[in-house]
Amino acid sequence: MLELEEVPTIEMMAVRVIERRLRELPKEERELFWETVKYASSDDSEEREEAIKTCLEILNPVPASKAKVSRLAVDDNEASLGKWTGFVCERVKQARVNAGLTQEQLAEKAGLPQSHVSRIERGKHSPTQMTLQKIADALGVPLAQFDPSAP
């Protein structure tokens, strides 16, 4: 039988769940998480909130391509997701270059880590709807420029 002090608290169980999820992530995602989590203790409340949102996106990603599958008529397979990611990465990079911004400048305006913008542009990450909206807002373009399923 477990001694009282051996019974894990709710907080300890939550930490174990997060640790397990982090171990399951690809190396690049783990690195992005640890790079971003540093900002979660920022004195700037807006920066802190953005860091927390980004960390949550990393831990529980919902690709924007999956958000409105019926409107995109996309097959639920990796090939389709890869095509969508390729479309998005080209559009994001083209819009950034047209705006005359570096990846670092776009990242700052969008409240994202520069490495996140780089990975999106290289097609190494399928961004969430929220991330695409941040990028669209930072570039002053409609979300539909990146995601055809956007209203």
C-alpha positions as CSV (number, residue, x, y, z in Angstrom):
1,M,0.0,0.0,0.0
2,L,1.2,3.5,-0.8
3,E,2.3,5.8,2.0
4,L,0.5,9.2,2.1
5,E,3.7,11.0,0.9
6,E,4.0,8.6,-2.0
7,V,0.6,9.6,-3.5
8,P,1.2,12.0,-6.3
9,T,-0.5,15.4,-6.1
10,I,-2.7,16.7,-9.0
11,E,0.1,19.1,-9.8
12,M,2.7,16.3,-10.0
13,M,0.4,14.3,-12.2
14,A,0.0,17.3,-14.5
15,V,3.8,17.7,-14.7
16,R,4.2,14.0,-15.6
17,V,1.6,14.3,-18.4
18,I,3.4,17.3,-19.8
19,E,6.8,15.6,-19.5
20,R,5.5,12.6,-21.4
21,R,4.0,14.7,-24.1
22,L,7.3,16.6,-24.5
23,R,9.2,13.3,-24.9
24,E,6.8,12.3,-27.6
25,L,7.4,15.5,-29.7
26,P,9.9,15.5,-32.5
27,K,13.2,17.1,-31.5
28,E,12.5,20.3,-33.4
29,E,9.2,20.8,-31.6
30,R,10.8,20.1,-28.2
31,E,13.6,22.7,-29.0
32,L,11.0,25.2,-30.0
33,F,9.0,24.5,-26.8
34,W,12.0,25.1,-24.6
35,E,13.0,28.2,-26.6
36,T,9.5,29.6,-26.2
37,V,8.9,28.6,-22.6
38,K,11.6,31.0,-21.5
39,Y,9.3,33.9,-22.4
40,A,6.5,32.6,-20.2
41,S,8.1,34.2,-17.2
42,S,8.5,37.6,-18.9
43,D,7.6,40.8,-17.1
44,D,5.7,41.8,-20.2
45,S,2.2,40.3,-19.8
46,E,1.6,40.3,-23.5
47,E,4.9,38.5,-24.3
48,R,4.1,36.1,-21.5
49,E,0.7,35.3,-22.8
50,E,2.0,34.8,-26.4
51,A,4.6,32.4,-25.1
52,I,2.0,30.4,-23.2
53,K,-0.2,30.2,-26.3
54,T,2.7,29.1,-28.5
55,C,3.7,26.5,-25.9
56,L,0.1,25.2,-25.9
57,E,0.1,25.1,-29.7
58,I,3.3,23.0,-29.7
59,L,1.9,20.6,-27.1
60,N,-1.5,20.2,-28.8
61,P,-1.2,21.3,-32.4
62,V,-4.3,21.6,-34.6
63,P,-3.1,22.3,-38.1
64,A,-5.2,25.0,-39.8
65,S,-5.6,22.6,-42.7
66,K,-7.6,20.3,-40.5
67,A,-9.8,23.1,-39.1
68,K,-12.1,23.3,-42.1
69,V,-11.5,20.1,-43.9
70,S,-14.9,20.1,-45.6
71,R,-14.3,23.4,-47.3
72,L,-10.9,22.4,-48.5
73,A,-12.0,18.9,-49.6
74,V,-8.7,17.6,-48.4
75,D,-8.0,13.9,-47.9
76,D,-7.0,13.1,-44.4
77,N,-3.6,11.8,-45.2
78,E,0.0,13.0,-45.0
79,A,0.3,13.7,-48.7
80,S,-2.5,16.2,-48.6
81,L,-1.2,17.8,-45.4
82,G,2.2,18.1,-47.1
83,K,0.7,19.8,-50.1
84,W,-1.2,22.2,-47.9
85,T,1.9,22.9,-45.8
86,G,3.9,23.6,-49.0
87,F,1.2,26.0,-50.2
88,V,1.2,27.8,-46.9
89,C,5.0,28.1,-46.6
90,E,5.3,29.6,-50.1
91,R,2.6,32.1,-49.4
92,V,4.0,33.1,-46.0
93,K,7.5,33.6,-47.4
94,Q,6.3,35.5,-50.5
95,A,4.1,37.8,-48.3
96,R,7.0,38.5,-45.9
97,V,9.5,39.2,-48.7
98,N,6.9,41.5,-50.4
99,A,6.5,43.4,-47.2
100,G,10.3,43.9,-47.0
101,L,10.6,42.1,-43.7
102,T,13.2,39.7,-42.4
103,Q,12.0,36.5,-40.6
104,E,13.1,38.1,-37.3
105,Q,11.0,41.3,-38.0
106,L,7.9,39.3,-38.9
107,A,8.4,37.1,-35.8
108,E,8.6,40.2,-33.6
109,K,5.5,41.8,-35.2
110,A,3.5,38.5,-35.0
111,G,4.7,37.7,-31.4
112,L,6.3,34.4,-32.5
113,P,9.8,33.0,-32.1
114,Q,11.9,33.6,-35.3
115,S,12.6,29.9,-35.4
116,H,8.9,29.2,-35.7
117,V,8.6,31.5,-38.7
118,S,11.6,29.8,-40.3
119,R,10.1,26.4,-39.8
120,I,6.8,27.4,-41.3
121,E,8.5,29.0,-44.3
122,R,10.6,25.8,-44.8
123,G,7.5,23.6,-44.6
124,K,8.8,21.9,-41.5
125,H,5.8,22.9,-39.4
126,S,2.1,22.9,-40.3
127,P,0.9,26.1,-38.5
128,T,-2.3,26.4,-36.6
129,Q,-5.1,28.8,-37.6
130,M,-4.1,31.0,-34.7
131,T,-0.5,31.2,-35.8
132,L,-1.5,32.0,-39.4
133,Q,-3.8,34.7,-38.2
134,K,-1.0,36.3,-36.2
135,I,1.2,36.2,-39.3
136,A,-1.6,37.6,-41.5
137,D,-2.2,40.5,-39.0
138,A,1.5,41.3,-38.8
139,L,1.7,41.5,-42.6
140,G,-1.6,43.3,-43.0
141,V,-3.0,40.7,-45.4
142,P,-6.2,38.6,-45.1
143,L,-5.9,35.2,-43.6
144,A,-7.4,33.7,-46.8
145,Q,-4.1,34.6,-48.5
146,F,-2.5,31.8,-46.6
147,D,-5.5,29.5,-45.8
148,P,-8.1,29.2,-48.6
149,S,-10.5,27.7,-46.1
150,A,-10.6,30.9,-44.1
151,P,-13.8,32.9,-44.2
